[in-house]
Structure formats: structure tokens, C-alpha cells
């Protein structure tokens, strides 16, 4: 399913001229060796361009379409028309070594063989270059000497003459394309992707752009040990994929990973996504809605409002096809291979509607300094991690599980909820709006909590003991703060975790402390004392006091602890709202 979707996407990209045809690929090229007709080096041209990356300016190689490059491991194998200084010049930073000479000879042999019958000026110049060039005297060449350090940085090099790259020469292109169509001696069989009889690829090309994987590329389809093989079939013959399908899916996936608008990192994974039609509007919409920024908040609010009314949304006056198939692929690094965390496909309308439902569950009253209406998934997951630690990555696999739950409108993983609670406890009751939103969304979706469905702010009608106790704790803390202005540590720092887990043993202590604090308030503000006593009396009256229930339970479950924290957060925000109104 994954490979089929990628092959189909590749065919759309080819029609739009965005990717290379079979036998070709896009490579990052750092330099061009400008040749004379006699094969001597005229000059070496840097193809790097300056780009802004955040606040920095960096020099990046130029992306060029070149003949398909070989997947190299430790052996010696030359690419055609595009390779590094070891192969094209026979040099490295230390000079020339026997192995480097072998690399040059491999490139020499390949170019002379492929271009043996060529008659054009470009092809003859390349052949003359490989016949004449002596790697051991490379440093004596003034042009090479001038660019020595740059050439040995490991970037790709191409040939050119009179401002035209070798791979753009008509004769050379025809020679290479003809070579690709020649009968191969490789094994043939039924391709699992296309269903057609084709040459089966033994080793698949590497996928680049997944953080944590090998920078040279990691395999999506790979068999490297007999334990993974069956029926005497070696390596990727165990999962037969034809030459065309292999080229198509690797090209499409590398294209996606190379486009910032088509991917984003999430935890230890990389998320890539695409529309079947290949139109960018779908990808841009999905990315902006998964990671909302300050400048698109109004647009999102309007869009979600229209969805609730049964109306569709347009993006910059461009109508989007609601039935468009949309794909999301989650990849994680695994040494020289990639593991698929999940693959999800649905109509674009369904996916956006599910995202809208998630944001609706996450709606909660926020501090006045928070400008964002919607909390994106990455910032949401940040709430489960200690932001002062060196490693700020969420628990492996949890990020992918949360994203899938949002896309499918299914239950959130339990670890999302427990990790949010752990962070609150670790920070002595620091219930941020993001953590409160997570708790609310989880309780609604996973526990069917009806009380919170319409509760952005304080629910004064809620009679659940845990929620009320959280409100009472917030009031007791407020009394302490008003009685001791400028206090550094409050009851939250000392008693929050105990009050949340074992309230019956802590609240009597807190009530005694309250009595001394309320006396201080009485001296300065009788109205303040009356307000707090009335509020506490009202909240205490909501507690279930009967023969079976003492009002304050000995212990609270994890679900009840979440409601306690939510009650505390809502009550504190109510206090701040009143201050702002004044």
C-alpha cells in the first residue's frame, strides 16, 4: 500500500516536471569542472549559493538532475558524470593514496566505456580528460591547487564546457537513456507493486532526510541477514519490487523529505504527507493546521466554524477537493534502515474534520499573554517533557501514537495523559494551559467525561469531588498569597502532590493554615475575608458528605487526579480573569 501510493505520486510529479525520469536523479552539486576541448581543466566553478536558514546564512550546493547515482557502502563504484573529488580527480584532503587512485581508475573506466562511441565535443573532452589526467600530479595543477580545500569537503562534482553541463548534452543524454533500456541480466519476476513482470531490484536506493538515520541514506526495504530470508531468496528478492517501482517510490519519498512544506519532525520520527493529485495546497493546509502559527489563527477559526456548519473551506480563494485522497507516513530511524511507525490514508475532508474535533476538545481558557488560539501537536507534546533537560524529545513512539489518534479521531495513548500528570507533579503543581488542555481532551475522549465537553473555563455546576477539591486548593492558595504578598513559596510547592493523591490526609492541615491566613486578610480587608469564606463555604457544600462518604476521599485515582488538576487550573484562571476585568 505504501509503495503503491508513492509510485502513483511519483507519476503525478513526473507529469508536473518536479522529479527526474527513470535513470536520472536529483543531486546536490558543489562544483563544476570546466573543460577545454583538449580535455584539460580550464577552471573550477563553485555552484554553492547563499541561503537564509533561520537567523543564519549558509552556503548550499545547487540541486541538479544527473544520471542515476549508485548506492555505495564500502566498495569502489563510480557514478556517471556526477561524483566526488576522489573519483573525478583522484584526491582527498591528505593527497593521493592507493585506494583513491583505484577510485579514479573506476571512474575512468566507466566514462571511457559508456562514451566509447560518442563523437560530440563534450563527450570527447571528457574522454580526453580521463586519458590525460594524472592524480599524482593533481596538486601541481594551479586550478586544482586553488580550490583544494573546497574540493575535498566531499561535495559532488560535474563536468561542463562553455557553460553547459555534461548531463545536459543531447548526445550524452541519449547514450545514457539507451543504456538504461538495454536488456539486463538481473532476475525477473512479478513486481509486488505494479503486478507486472519486471527486473527485480536486489538492493534498494537509500532514503535521505530522516534525522537519526544515516546521512548517506537508509533503506525502507532491506534484508541483510539469512534470518530474515526465506525460500532461498537473498536480500530484497524476498520482497520483489521491479526496477521502475523501486526508482519511483524512492524518488518520490526523497522528494517529499527534501521539501519543507511536505514534512515535519515529531519526537524521534519524521512525518511526510502528500495529496494523490500532487497539488501543494493540500500539503500546505495540513502543515499549517498541524503546527499553527500566530498568523493563521483567524483562518483556522473560520475554517473550523464553517466545518461545524457543514460548509467547506477554501484556502486563499482556492477550492479544495473534499474527496482528495491524502496520505500521512511516519518514519523512524533504525541504523541503516527506516521503520514505519504508521501509514494513514483517508479523504482530505475526513482528516481535517478529525483535526478540528481534536482542537475542539483541546479548547480551554488561557492566560492573557497566550496569543495562539490552537496548540499544535509539537507544542502539545513539549508539555510532557522537562524543557530544562538536555534531551527534550518525548517518549519514543508516543508522538506517532498521538498524531495517529488525532488523524483517526481515536483514543489518545494513555502515556500522553500520564506523562502530563508526571510533569505537573515534578514541577510542584505547575498546571500550564497546555497540560490542562491535554487532561481535558483525554478525559473527554478516553473516559467519556461529559462534564468537560463544553467546559473551556470554570464549570461551577460540576459536583465531582476531585474537581471541587482542585478548586478548593486553588482558593486556599489564593488566600495564602493575599495574606502574604510577595511570598516565594506557597502551599502549592509543598502540598500539591499530596493533596492531589491523598487529599484526606492533607486538606485538614490546609484548612488550619487557612484560618491563620484569613485573620491577616481580615485586618486589611473585611470584604476580602467575606468573599473567601463565602466561596469556601459554597465549595465545601458541594462535597458529598454522608454516612458512606466523608466528603474528602483518602485517595484519588489517576482519572480523579486529572480532574483535580483541571479544577485547580480553572479556578486560578477565574481569579486572574476577575483581576483583568478590574
C-alpha positions in Angstrom: 0.0 0.0 0.0 2.8 2.5 0.9 4.9 1.8 -2.1 1.8 1.8 -4.4 0.8 5.2 -3.1 4.3 6.6 -3.6 4.6 5.2 -7.1 1.3 6.9 -8.0 2.5 10.1 -6.5 5.8 9.9 -8.5 3.8 9.6 -11.7 2.0 12.8 -10.8 5.3 14.6 -10.1 6.7 13.5 -13.4 3.8 15.0 -15.3 4.4 18.2 -13.4 8.1 18.2 -14.1 9.1 18.1 -10.5 11.2 14.9 -10.4 13.6 13.1 -12.6 12.6 10.3 -15.1 13.9 6.8 -14.6 17.6 6.6 -14.9 18.1 10.1 -13.5 18.1 11.6 -10.1 18.5 15.0 -8.4 21.8 15.5 -6.6 23.3 18.4 -4.6 26.3 19.5 -6.6 29.1 21.7 -5.2 31.5 22.3 -8.1 31.7 22.0 -11.9 35.0 21.2 -13.7 35.0 23.4 -16.8 36.9 21.6 -19.6 38.7 22.7 -22.7 38.1 20.7 -25.9 41.5 19.0 -25.4 40.4 17.6 -22.0 42.4 20.0 -19.9 40.9 21.8 -16.9 40.0 25.4 -17.8 38.6 26.4 -14.4 36.6 25.1 -11.5 33.3 26.8 -10.7 31.7 26.8 -7.3 27.9 26.1 -7.6 27.1 26.8 -4.0 24.5 29.5 -3.3 23.9 31.5 -0.1 20.6 30.8 1.6 19.0 32.0 4.8 18.4 29.3 7.3 16.6 30.8 10.3 18.9 33.6 11.5 21.9 32.3 9.8 23.2 32.4 6.2 24.7 29.2 4.8 26.2 28.1 1.5 24.3 25.2 0.0 25.0 23.1 -3.1 22.9 23.5 -6.3 20.4 20.7 -6.9 20.9 19.3 -10.4 19.4 16.4 -12.4 22.2 13.9 -13.1 22.4 10.3 -14.2 21.2 7.9 -11.5 23.7 7.5 -8.8 24.9 4.2 -7.3 24.2 3.2 -3.6 27.7 2.8 -2.2 28.7 1.2 1.1 32.4 0.4 1.5 33.2 -0.8 -2.0 34.6 1.2 -5.0 31.9 2.1 -7.6 31.8 5.2 -9.8 28.9 7.3 -10.7 28.5 8.6 -14.3 29.0 12.4 -14.8 28.5 13.3 -11.1 30.8 12.2 -8.2 33.2 13.5 -5.6 36.9 14.5 -5.9 38.1 11.0 -5.0 36.6 9.6 -8.2 36.9 12.5 -10.6 40.3 13.9 -9.5 41.8 11.0 -7.6 42.5 13.2 -4.5 41.4 13.6 -0.9 42.5 16.0 1.8 45.6 14.0 2.6 46.7 13.9 -1.1 46.7 10.7 -3.1 46.5 7.2 -1.7 46.4 3.8 -3.4 42.7 3.4 -2.7 42.0 6.9 -4.1 43.8 6.0 -7.2 41.6 3.0 -7.6 38.6 5.2 -7.2 39.8 7.4 -10.1 40.5 4.4 -12.3 37.0 3.1 -11.6 35.6 6.5 -12.8 38.0 6.5 -15.8 36.9 3.0 -16.9 33.2 3.8 -16.6 33.3 7.0 -18.5 35.5 5.7 -21.3 33.3 2.6 -21.7 30.0 4.5 -21.8 31.3 7.3 -24.1 33.5 5.0 -26.3 31.4 5.6 -29.5 30.5 9.2 -28.8 31.5 11.8 -31.3 30.4 15.1 -29.8 32.8 17.7 -28.4 31.6 17.3 -24.8 31.9 13.6 -24.8 35.4 13.7 -26.5 36.6 16.3 -24.0 35.5 14.1 -21.0 37.3 11.1 -22.6 40.4 13.1 -23.2 40.3 14.3 -19.6 40.2 10.8 -18.2 43.0 9.6 -20.5 45.3 12.6 -19.7 44.7 13.3 -16.0 47.3 12.2 -13.6 46.0 12.1 -9.9 49.6 12.0 -8.5 50.3 15.4 -10.1 46.9 16.9 -9.2 48.4 19.3 -6.6 50.7 20.7 -9.3 47.7 21.9 -11.3 47.2 25.6 -10.3 43.4 25.5 -10.7 43.0 22.4 -8.5 45.5 23.8 -6.0 43.4 27.0 -5.7 40.3 25.0 -4.9 42.0 22.2 -3.0 40.2 22.6 0.4 36.7 23.1 -1.2 37.1 20.1 -3.5 37.9 17.8 -0.6 34.9 18.7 1.5 33.1 15.7 -0.1 30.6 17.5 -2.3 29.6 16.3 -5.7 31.3 17.5 -8.9 30.1 17.6 -12.5 31.7 18.4 -15.9 30.9 21.4 -18.0 32.1 23.1 -21.2 31.2 26.6 -22.4 28.6 26.9 -19.6 26.7 23.7 -20.4 26.8 20.8 -18.0 27.8 17.4 -19.4 24.5 15.8 -18.4 22.6 18.4 -20.5 24.4 17.5 -23.7 21.9 15.8 -26.1 24.3 13.1 -27.3 25.4 12.1 -23.8 21.7 12.1 -22.6 20.7 9.8 -25.5 23.6 7.5 -24.8 22.7 7.2 -21.1 18.9 6.7 -21.8 19.7 4.0 -24.3 21.9 2.3 -21.8 19.1 2.2 -19.3 16.7 0.4 -21.7 19.2 -2.4 -22.6 18.4 -5.9 -21.5 19.7 -6.6 -18.0 20.9 -9.9 -16.7 19.1 -9.4 -13.4 16.5 -11.7 -12.0 12.9 -11.2 -13.3 9.7 -11.8 -11.6 6.3 -10.4 -10.7 6.6 -6.9 -9.1 4.5 -6.7 -5.9 3.8 -3.0 -6.5 2.8 -2.9 -10.2 1.8 -6.6 -10.7 3.8 -6.7 -13.9 6.8 -8.9 -14.8 10.0 -6.9 -14.4 13.6 -7.0 -13.4 13.7 -7.3 -9.6 16.0 -4.9 -7.7 18.4 -6.6 -5.3 19.4 -3.5 -3.3 17.0 -0.5 -3.0 18.2 3.0 -3.0 18.7 4.9 0.3 16.1 7.4 1.7 17.7 10.6 2.9 16.4 13.3 5.2 15.2 11.3 8.3 17.0 12.6 11.4 18.9 9.9 13.2 19.3 7.7 10.2 22.5 7.5 8.1 23.1 10.8 6.2 24.1 8.8 3.1 20.6 7.2 3.1 18.7 4.5 4.9 16.7 1.6 3.3 13.0 1.3 3.5 13.1 -2.2 2.0 16.1 -4.3 3.1 17.1 -7.8 4.1 20.7 -8.1 5.4 20.8 -11.5 7.2 19.8 -15.1 6.4 17.4 -15.0 9.4 15.2 -12.6 7.5 15.2 -14.5 4.3 13.0 -17.4 3.1 12.7 -20.0 0.3 16.4 -19.4 -0.6 15.8 -15.9 -1.8 18.5 -13.4 -0.9 18.3 -9.7 0.1 15.4 -7.8 -1.4 14.4 -10.7 -3.7 12.3 -11.7 -0.6 10.0 -8.7 -1.4 10.2 -8.5 -5.2 10.0 -4.9 -6.4 10.5 -4.1 -10.0 13.2 -1.7 -11.2 10.7 1.0 -12.2 8.7 0.8 -9.0 11.8 0.9 -6.9 13.0 4.0 -8.7 9.6 5.6 -8.5 8.9 5.1 -4.8 12.5 6.1 -3.7 12.4 9.2 -5.9 9.0 10.3 -4.6 9.9 9.7 -0.9 13.3 11.6 -1.3 11.4 14.4 -3.0 9.0 14.7 -0.1 11.7 14.6 2.5 13.6 17.3 0.7 10.5 19.7 0.8 10.0 21.6 4.0 6.3 22.0 3.2 5.8 18.3 2.9 7.3 17.1 6.2 7.9 17.9 9.8 9.8 16.2 12.7 7.8 14.9 15.6 9.7 13.4 18.5 12.1 10.8 17.1 10.1 10.4 13.9 9.7 12.3 10.6 6.2 12.9 9.3 5.8 13.1 5.5 2.5 13.7 3.8 1.1 14.2 0.3 -2.1 14.5 -1.8 -2.7 12.0 -4.5 -3.0 14.8 -7.1 0.3 16.3 -6.1 -1.2 19.8 -5.6 0.7 21.8 -3.0 -2.4 23.5 -1.5 -3.3 20.3 0.4 0.1 19.8 2.0 0.4 23.5 3.0 -3.1 23.4 4.6 -2.3 20.2 6.5 1.1 21.5 7.7 -0.3 24.9 8.8 -3.1 23.2 10.7 -0.9 20.6 12.5 1.6 23.3 13.5 -0.5 26.5 13.7 1.3 29.8 13.8 0.2 33.2 15.0 -0.6 34.5 11.5 -3.1 31.7 10.6 -5.2 31.6 13.8 -8.2 33.6 12.3 -8.2 31.5 9.2 -8.3 28.3 11.2 -11.1 29.5 13.4 -13.1 30.5 10.4 -12.4 27.2 8.7 -13.4 25.1 11.8 -16.6 27.2 12.2 -17.6 26.5 8.6 -17.0 22.8 9.1 -19.3 22.8 12.1 -22.0 24.4 9.9 -21.5 21.8 7.1 -19.7 24.3 4.9 -16.4 23.6 3.2 -13.3 25.7 3.4 -11.2 27.4 0.7 -7.6 28.3 1.0 -6.6 31.7 -0.4 -9.7 31.5 -2.6 -8.7 28.1 -4.0 -11.3 25.4 -3.7 -10.0 22.1 -2.3 -11.5 18.8 -3.4 -13.0 17.3 -0.3 -12.7 13.7 -1.7 -9.0 14.1 -2.5 -7.0 11.1 -1.1 -4.4 12.2 1.4 -1.6 10.2 2.8 0.5 10.5 6.0 3.6 8.4 6.6 5.5 8.3 9.9 9.2 7.1 9.6 11.6 6.5 12.4 15.4 5.8 12.1 16.8 2.4 12.8 20.6 2.4 12.0 20.9 1.9 8.2 17.2 1.3 7.8 13.9 3.0 8.3 11.0 1.7 10.4 7.4 2.7 9.6 5.6 3.9 12.7 2.3 4.2 10.9 0.8 4.9 7.5 -2.6 6.5 7.2 -4.8 7.3 4.3 -8.2 9.0 4.1 -10.1 11.7 2.3 -8.8 15.2 3.0 -12.2 16.3 4.3 -12.2 13.5 6.9 -8.7 14.2 8.1 -9.4 17.9 8.5 -12.6 17.2 10.3 -10.8 14.9 12.7 -8.2 17.6 13.4 -11.0 20.0 14.0 -12.6 17.7 16.6 -9.2 17.4 18.4 -8.8 21.1 18.6 -12.3 21.4 19.9 -11.5 19.0 22.7 -8.4 21.0 23.5 -10.2 24.3 23.8 -9.6 25.8 27.3 -9.4 29.2 28.9 -5.9 30.6 28.6 -3.8 33.2 30.3 -4.0 36.7 28.7 -0.4 36.5 27.5 -1.1 33.5 25.3 -1.9 34.7 21.7 -2.3 31.3 19.9 -5.8 30.0 19.8 -4.7 26.5 18.9 -1.9 24.4 20.4 -0.1 22.5 17.7 1.0 18.9 18.2 4.7 19.6 18.7 4.0 22.3 21.4 1.4 19.9 22.9 4.0 17.1 23.2 6.5 19.6 24.7 4.2 19.8 27.7 5.1 16.2 28.6 8.8 16.9 28.6 11.1 18.7 31.0 12.1 21.8 29.0 15.2 22.3 31.1 16.7 18.9 30.3 19.2 18.4 27.5 17.0 15.8 25.8 13.6 17.4 25.1 12.3 14.5 23.0 9.0 13.0 24.0 8.8 9.3 24.8 9.7 7.3 21.7 6.7 6.1 19.7 4.3 8.2 21.8 4.5 11.1 19.4 3.4 8.9 16.5 0.6 7.4 18.5 -0.7 10.8 19.4 -0.7 12.0 15.8 -2.4 8.9 14.7 -5.1 9.3 17.3 -5.7 12.9 16.1 -5.9 11.8 12.4 -8.2 8.9 13.1 -10.3 10.6 15.9 -9.5 7.7 18.1 -8.5 7.3 21.8 -5.3 9.1 22.8 -2.4 6.9 24.1 -2.5 6.6 27.9 1.1 7.7 28.1 0.1 11.2 26.9 -2.1 11.6 29.9 0.2 10.0 32.5 3.3 12.0 31.2 1.4 15.3 31.5 0.5 14.4 35.1 4.1 13.4 35.9 5.4 16.7 34.6 2.8 18.6 36.8 3.9 16.6 39.9 7.6 17.1 39.0 7.1 20.8 38.8 5.1 21.0 42.1 1.7 21.6 40.6 2.6 23.7 37.6 -0.6 23.2 35.6 0.1 25.1 32.4 -2.7 25.8 29.9 -1.2 23.1 27.6 -1.2 20.4 30.2 -4.7 21.4 31.3 -5.9 21.1 27.7 -4.3 17.6 27.4 -6.0 16.5 30.6 -9.4 17.8 29.4 -9.1 16.3 25.9 -8.0 12.9 27.3 -10.8 12.7 29.8 -13.4 13.6 27.2 -12.2 11.2 24.5 -10.8 8.3 26.5 -13.0 8.4 29.7 -16.2 9.8 28.2 -16.2 12.8 30.7 -19.4 14.6 29.8 -18.8 17.4 32.4 -15.8 18.7 30.4 -17.3 18.6 26.9 -18.4 22.3 26.9 -16.0 23.4 29.6 -13.4 25.8 28.2 -13.5 27.6 31.6 -14.6 27.0 35.1 -17.6 24.6 35.4 -19.4 25.9 38.5 -22.1 23.2 38.1 -19.7 20.3 38.3 -20.3 18.3 41.5 -17.4 15.7 41.1 -15.4 15.6 44.3 -12.0 15.6 42.7 -12.8 18.7 40.6 -14.2 20.5 43.6 -11.1 19.7 45.7 -8.9 21.1 43.0 -11.0 24.3 43.1 -10.7 24.4 46.9 -6.9 24.0 46.8 -6.7 27.0 44.3 -8.8 29.1 46.7 -6.7 28.2 49.7 -3.5 29.1 47.8 -5.1 32.4 46.8 -5.9 33.2 50.5 -2.3 32.5 51.4 -1.0 34.8 48.6 -3.3 37.6 49.6 -2.3 37.2 53.2 1.4 37.2 52.4 2.0 39.4 49.3 5.3 38.6 47.5 5.6 35.2 49.1 8.2 33.0 47.3 6.8 29.5 48.1 3.1 28.7 48.5 1.2 25.6 49.7 1.3 24.5 46.0 5.1 24.0 46.3 4.8 21.9 49.4 1.4 20.2 49.4 0.1 20.0 45.8 1.2 16.4 45.0 0.0 15.1 48.4 -3.3 16.9 48.1 -3.9 15.6 44.6 -3.1 11.9 45.5 -4.2 11.6 49.2 -6.5 14.6 49.9 -7.9 13.3 53.2 -4.6 13.5 55.0 -3.6 17.0 53.7 -6.8 19.1 53.5 -7.3 19.3 57.3 -3.7 20.7 57.5 -4.5 23.2 54.8 -7.7 24.3 56.5 -5.8 25.1 59.7 -3.3 27.1 57.7 -6.2 28.9 56.1 -7.5 30.1 59.4 -4.3 31.9 60.3 -4.1 33.4 56.8 -7.7 34.6 56.8 -7.0 36.5 60.1 -4.3 38.5 58.3 -6.7 39.4 55.4 -9.4 40.4 58.0 -7.1 43.1 59.3 -6.6 44.7 55.9 -9.8 43.9 54.0 -13.0 42.7 55.6 -14.6 42.4 52.1 -11.7 40.0 51.1 -12.4 37.8 54.1 -16.1 37.7 53.5 -15.5 36.8 49.8 -13.2 33.9 50.5 -15.3 32.5 53.4 -18.4 32.6 51.2 -16.6 30.9 48.3 -15.1 28.2 50.5 -18.5 27.6 52.2 -20.1 27.2 48.7 -17.4 24.8 47.6 -17.4 22.7 50.8 -21.2 22.5 50.5 -20.8 20.8 47.1 -18.8 17.9 48.6 -20.7 14.6 49.2 -20.9 14.2 53.0 -22.9 11.2 54.1 -22.6 8.0 56.2 -20.8 6.3 53.3 -18.7 9.3 52.3 -16.7 11.6 54.5 -16.6 14.3 51.8 -12.8 14.2 51.2 -11.6 10.8 49.9 -8.4 9.1 51.2 -7.1 8.5 47.7 -7.7 9.8 44.2 -7.3 7.6 41.1 -5.3 8.8 38.1 -8.5 9.9 36.4 -9.6 11.8 39.5 -6.2 13.4 39.9 -6.5 14.8 36.4 -9.9 16.3 37.3 -8.3 17.7 40.5 -5.6 19.5 38.4 -8.2 20.7 35.9 -10.4 22.1 38.8 -7.3 23.9 40.2 -6.4 25.4 36.8 -9.9 26.6 36.1 -10.3 28.2 39.5 -6.9 30.0 39.2 -7.8 31.3 35.7 -11.2 32.6 37.1 -9.3 34.6 39.7 -6.9 36.1 37.0 -9.9 36.9 34.8 -11.5 38.9 37.6 -8.3 40.8 38.2 -8.1 41.7 34.5 -11.7 42.9 34.4 -11.0 45.3 37.3 
